[in-house]
Amino acid sequence: MAWLSPSQLQKFQQDGFLVLEGFLSAEECVAMQQRIGEIVAEMDVPLHCRTEFSTQEEEQLRAQGSTDYFLSSGDKIRFFFEKGVFDEKGNFLVPPEKSINKIGHVSPHQDASFLYTEPLGRVLGMWIAVEDATLENGCLWFIPGSHTSGVSRRMVRALVGSAPGTSFLGSEPARDNSLFVPTPVQRGALVLIHGEVVHKSKQNLSDRSRQAYTFHLMEASGTTWSPENWLQPTAELPFPPLYT
Ligand code: FE2
């Protein structure tokens, strides 16, 4: 990957996000989709683990925080689902391959609410569109420049064994919807997401899927990863260093 140009870096610092079209080739996207298809085809989700993904605070605590499935997802492939995927008994209402929500979020949030570091500003989201992300199928929306005013809330782990497994400190303020700017991108694009920039994606109500692959990087040098974060490195899989 080429370096960012000075103007791209400046745009990222100004807006808190940056779109890099053409990061992956069409062939790489196809290979990624094939692998996603294989993983989903082999998916075997225990009934009690049929966790629907949501960033709505109340539902999140109930649906995710109370399950080991969520809290232990750091070093495993776990499956999180769109709302309305299951009936009340946990049976799939839609074909499983169409049901996966993750990777993606819905309601407005800052990643640092979930991936908190001291100091702030050390976490970078990498969001790769494996398929075109459009206004219709759930592209990302950002409030440009919203990454400079700190973190409004934090999800923290509760004491081991207590339920629910996580709770929030602070709350997500009401956001002015008119401040959000849509960011439609073509397949293969990489979107860099500052850990504190406010972003969301709308529910995909179209008949076109919008697969994306996302992960986060942390500048580890001089940074404390909060021991209260829901996601913790394990002995089996410490956070892998990219360079030393
Ligand atoms: Fe996010």
Residues whose N, C-alpha, C, O or C-beta is under 5 A from the ligand:
A	BS01	FE2	H105 D111
